[in-house]
Amino acid sequence: MPVQGAGDLGRFIRVPFERYRQDPCWVAPLPGDERVRLTPGKNPYFEHAEAAYFLARQGKRDVGRVSASVDRFYDSFQGERQATFGFFEAESAGAAAALLAAAEAWAREKGAQVFRGPMSFTTNDECGLLIEGFGHRPTLLMPYNPPEYAGWIEAAGFSKAKDLYAFEVSVPDPTPPVFERMSAVARRHERVVTRPMDMRRFDEELARVKEVYNSAWEKNWGFVPMTDAEIDHMAKQLRAAIYPDLVRFAEVDGQTIGFALVLPDVNVALARIRGRLFPFGIFRLLWDLPRIKRERFMALGIRADYRKKGIAPLLITEATEASRARGMTSCEIGWTLEDNDLVNRMITSFGAVRSSVYRIYERSLAG
């Protein structure tokens, strides 16, 4: 059944709370944040996109949910007519089949030629279905699902489009020597200056991130640039979790040519409050946040004309040193595309091992 009105949207948001009620690995989102994410006028994604939401019911119970969305900005940038499905949850194969069929019918009505997912809503958001790496809690802004979802999605006619990798590493002491040598070369030959984020000039710093982000990722599979409003919106949500010394900028002659973004894994704290911020969850959250010793290396962007010049190892080395100084002990790196061999080799050369694989599926709607 389609979601209509605020009451149905509240039910849509509550579906995973029931689905994962006994699962110790699941991290509950904050319902208020989810409502903002799903609501046109509150999430700037909807300035260039639209979405529909569907619930599956069995008797008086909601037993699944899914979204379907189309993004005019993506279609213009990538030159194709894509629809995506996301926020997928189901308690049975039957519920999964019905939900995906409803989402596909909506996508066809919108003229989509290819249907991909799960993505909630684009590759700039949570995306991919966990297919390897079960049994541990997801890190900040990474998806989570049970193993049976892959078979249910494949039974609906979807096949692999692309796999995404995540890696696990202990915060090393010392930094691998090869990274130290490459960092020294970058400083000496490229005149690179590095620094942490200046929170007093947050808007200016954000503008630098925007410029590098959209230029560094524009050739990646499935990428769609983030608008100024979308980056501002994400930054506002994450600002409280930012440690300025874990965000590193690389500059040449005063121009930003790269950045590294490492965030404490807020899921460590969110897992303890199970989505209940009030009346007491807020105090537990505020107590736990400064004590988090786990992090996610979320993004590393280098301008195209400065790649393969040691800038990436330099930023990684500095972020690692800052993490060590903060007492961080473990880090998830990712996600990365499965065929981004250069980046994946660099990550494993740092001592990281692949810990999770996420799959984006697709189904042709042409013809």
C-alpha positions in Angstrom: 0.0 0.0 0.0 1.3 3.5 -0.8 2.2 5.8 2.1 -0.2 8.7 2.4 0.1 11.3 5.1 2.1 11.8 8.2 0.6 8.8 10.0 1.6 6.4 7.3 5.1 8.0 7.2 5.4 7.4 10.9 4.6 3.7 10.3 7.1 3.6 7.5 9.8 4.9 9.9 8.9 2.4 12.6 9.1 -0.8 10.4 12.8 -1.5 11.1 12.3 -1.0 14.8 10.1 -4.1 14.8 12.2 -5.9 12.2 15.4 -5.7 14.2 14.0 -5.6 17.7 16.1 -8.6 18.8 19.1 -7.9 16.6 22.1 -6.6 18.6 23.9 -5.4 15.5 21.3 -3.0 14.3 21.6 0.7 15.1 18.3 2.5 15.4 18.1 5.9 13.6 16.6 8.9 15.3 13.0 9.0 14.1 13.0 12.8 13.9 16.0 12.7 11.6 14.4 10.1 9.4 11.2 12.1 9.1 13.3 15.1 7.9 15.2 12.8 5.4 11.9 11.5 3.9 10.0 14.8 3.7 9.9 17.2 0.7 10.6 20.7 1.8 12.9 19.5 4.6 15.4 17.4 2.6 17.0 19.5 -0.2 17.2 16.3 -2.3 13.6 16.8 -3.2 14.4 20.1 -4.9 15.4 18.0 -8.0 13.8 14.6 -7.2 10.7 12.9 -6.1 9.9 9.7 -4.2 7.1 7.4 -3.3 6.9 5.1 -0.2 5.2 1.7 0.1 4.2 -0.5 3.1 3.5 -4.2 3.1 0.9 -5.4 5.6 -0.1 -8.8 7.0 -3.2 -8.6 9.0 -2.8 -5.6 11.3 1.0 -5.6 11.1 3.4 -3.7 8.8 5.8 -6.3 7.6 7.9 -4.4 5.1 8.7 -1.1 3.4 10.4 0.3 0.4 11.0 3.7 -1.4 11.1 4.4 -5.1 12.7 7.6 -6.3 13.8 9.4 -9.5 16.3 12.2 -9.6 16.3 14.7 -12.5 19.8 15.9 -11.5 21.2 12.4 -11.8 19.5 11.7 -15.1 20.9 15.0 -16.5 24.4 14.3 -15.2 24.7 10.6 -16.2 22.6 10.7 -19.3 20.1 8.0 -18.4 16.7 7.5 -16.9 17.3 5.8 -13.6 14.9 5.0 -10.7 16.2 3.7 -7.4 14.7 1.7 -4.5 15.8 2.1 -0.9 14.8 1.9 2.7 14.1 -1.7 1.9 12.9 -4.0 4.8 10.8 -7.1 4.6 9.9 -10.0 7.0 9.3 -12.6 4.2 10.0 -13.3 0.6 6.4 -12.6 -0.2 6.5 -9.2 1.3 9.7 -8.4 -0.5 8.3 -9.4 -3.9 5.2 -7.3 -3.4 7.1 -4.3 -2.3 9.6 -4.4 -5.2 6.8 -4.9 -7.7 5.0 -1.8 -6.4 8.2 0.2 -6.5 8.9 -1.0 -10.0 5.5 -0.1 -11.2 6.0 3.4 -9.9 9.4 3.7 -11.6 7.9 2.6 -14.9 5.2 5.2 -14.6 8.0 7.8 -14.2 9.6 6.7 -17.4 12.7 5.1 -15.9 14.8 2.8 -18.1 16.8 1.2 -15.3 16.0 0.4 -11.7 18.8 0.2 -9.1 19.2 -0.2 -5.4 19.1 -0.3 -2.6 20.0 3.4 -2.4 18.5 5.7 0.1 18.4 7.9 -2.1 21.6 8.1 -4.1 25.3 7.1 -3.8 25.7 10.2 -1.7 23.5 8.5 0.9 23.4 5.0 2.5 23.6 2.6 -0.4 24.2 -1.0 -1.1 23.0 -4.3 0.4 25.3 -6.0 2.9 26.3 -9.4 1.3 29.5 -10.1 3.2 30.5 -9.0 6.7 27.6 -10.0 8.9 27.8 -10.2 12.6 29.1 -6.7 13.5 27.5 -3.4 14.0 27.5 -1.0 11.0 29.5 2.3 11.2 28.1 5.8 10.8 26.0 6.2 7.6 26.5 2.6 6.5 23.6 0.2 5.8 22.7 -3.0 7.6 20.4 -5.9 6.7 20.0 -9.6 7.2 21.5 -12.2 4.8 18.2 -13.3 3.2 17.6 -10.0 1.5 20.0 -10.8 -1.3 18.1 -13.8 -2.4 14.7 -12.0 -2.2 16.0 -9.2 -4.4 17.6 -11.5 -6.9 14.3 -13.5 -7.1 12.6 -10.3 -8.2 14.8 -10.1 -11.3 17.6 -8.0 -10.1 21.3 -8.7 -10.8 24.6 -7.2 -9.6 25.4 -3.8 -10.9 28.4 -2.9 -8.6 29.9 -4.0 -5.3 31.2 -1.6 -2.7 34.0 -2.4 -0.2 34.7 -1.4 3.4 37.9 -2.1 5.1 38.9 -2.5 8.8 42.2 -1.3 10.3 43.6 -0.7 13.8 44.9 2.8 14.2 48.6 2.0 13.5 51.6 3.1 15.6 53.7 4.0 13.8 52.4 4.9 10.4 53.8 2.5 7.6 57.2 3.8 6.4 56.1 3.9 2.7 53.4 6.5 3.6 55.9 8.6 5.5 58.3 8.6 2.5 55.5 9.5 0.1 54.3 12.3 2.4 57.8 13.8 2.5 58.0 13.8 -1.3 54.6 15.6 -1.6 55.7 18.3 0.9 59.1 18.8 -0.8 58.2 18.6 -4.5 54.5 19.7 -4.6 54.8 22.5 -2.0 51.8 21.1 -0.2 50.6 22.7 3.0 48.2 20.7 5.2 46.0 21.9 8.1 43.0 20.8 10.2 39.5 22.2 9.7 38.8 25.7 11.2 35.4 25.5 12.8 35.3 29.3 13.3 35.1 29.5 9.5 32.8 26.6 9.0 30.9 28.0 6.0 34.2 28.8 4.2 35.6 25.4 5.0 32.5 23.8 3.7 32.8 25.7 0.4 36.3 24.2 0.0 34.9 20.7 0.6 32.1 21.2 -2.0 34.5 22.2 -4.7 36.9 19.3 -4.2 34.1 16.7 -3.6 32.2 17.3 -6.8 35.3 17.5 -8.9 37.1 14.5 -7.4 34.2 12.1 -7.7 32.6 13.2 -11.0 34.0 10.2 -13.0 33.0 7.6 -10.4 30.3 5.0 -11.3 26.9 6.1 -10.2 28.0 9.5 -8.9 25.7 12.5 -8.9 27.1 15.9 -7.6 25.6 17.2 -4.4 24.0 20.6 -4.6 25.1 23.4 -2.3 21.9 22.9 -0.3 22.5 19.2 0.1 26.1 19.6 1.3 24.9 22.3 3.7 22.2 20.0 5.0 24.5 17.1 5.5 27.1 19.3 7.2 24.5 20.7 9.6 23.5 17.1 10.6 27.1 16.0 11.1 28.5 19.2 12.6 28.2 18.0 16.2 30.2 14.9 15.4 33.1 16.7 13.6 36.5 16.7 15.3 38.3 19.5 13.4 41.7 17.8 13.7 40.3 14.7 12.0 39.4 16.8 8.9 42.5 17.6 6.9 42.9 20.0 4.1 45.8 20.0 1.5 46.6 23.3 -0.1 49.0 24.6 -2.8 49.6 28.3 -3.0 46.4 28.9 -0.9 44.2 26.7 -3.1 42.5 23.6 -1.7 43.5 20.6 -3.7 42.3 17.8 -1.4 40.7 16.8 1.9 40.3 13.9 4.2 37.2 13.4 6.3 37.3 11.1 9.3 34.4 11.1 11.8 34.0 9.4 15.1 31.6 6.4 14.7 28.5 7.9 16.3 26.8 4.6 15.9 28.7 3.4 19.0 26.7 5.9 21.0 23.4 5.7 19.0 23.3 1.9 19.5 22.8 2.4 23.3 19.8 4.6 23.1 17.8 2.5 20.5 16.3 5.6 18.8 15.0 7.1 22.0 16.5 10.5 22.4 14.1 11.7 25.1 13.8 11.8 28.0 17.1 10.2 29.0 18.7 9.2 25.7 20.1 12.7 25.1 22.1 12.5 28.3 23.6 9.1 27.5 24.4 10.3 24.0 26.2 13.4 25.3 28.1 11.3 27.8 29.2 8.7 25.2 30.2 10.9 22.2 33.5 12.2 23.6 34.5 8.7 24.7 34.1 7.0 21.3 37.4 5.2 20.3 36.2 4.0 16.9 36.0 6.1 13.7 35.1 6.0 10.0 37.4 7.2 7.3 34.6 8.5 5.2 36.1 10.5 2.3 39.4 11.2 0.7 39.2 13.6 -2.3 42.1 14.8 -4.4 41.7 17.2 -7.4 42.4 15.3 -10.6 45.5 17.4 -11.5 47.1 16.5 -8.2 46.6 12.7 -8.1 49.5 10.3 -7.9 51.7 12.9 -6.3 51.7 11.7 -2.8 48.8 13.9 -1.6 46.6 11.0 -0.5 49.3 9.3 1.6 50.1 12.6 3.2 46.4 13.2 4.2 46.1 9.7 5.4 49.2 10.0 7.5 48.1 13.2 9.1 44.6 11.9 9.8 46.2 8.8 11.4 48.4 10.8 13.6 45.5 13.0 14.7 43.4 9.8 15.4 46.2 8.3 17.4 46.5 11.5 19.4 42.8 11.3 20.2 43.1 7.8 21.4 41.2 6.2 18.5 41.8 2.5 18.3 40.0 1.2 15.3 38.8 2.6 11.9 36.5 1.5 9.1 37.6 2.8 5.7 35.0 3.1 3.0 33.1 2.6 1.0 35.1 2.2 -2.2 34.2 0.8 -5.6 35.2 -2.8 -6.2 37.1 -1.8 -9.4 38.9 1.2 -8.0 42.1 -0.8 -7.8 44.4 2.1 -7.1 42.5 3.2 -4.0 41.9 -0.4 -2.8 45.6 -1.2 -3.1 46.6 1.9 -1.2 44.1 1.0 1.6 45.4 -2.6 2.0 49.0 -1.4 1.9 48.2 0.6 5.0 47.4 -2.7 6.7 43.7 -2.7 6.3 41.7 -5.8 5.4 38.4 -6.0 3.6 35.6 -6.4 6.2 32.3 -5.9 4.3 30.9 -6.0 0.8 27.8 -4.1 -0.2 26.0 -4.8 -3.5 24.0 -2.4 -5.7 21.5 -4.3 -7.9 19.9 -3.3 -11.1 17.1 -4.4 -13.4 16.4 -3.1 -16.9 13.0 -1.5 -17.4 13.5 -0.8 -21.2 11.2 -2.4 -23.7 
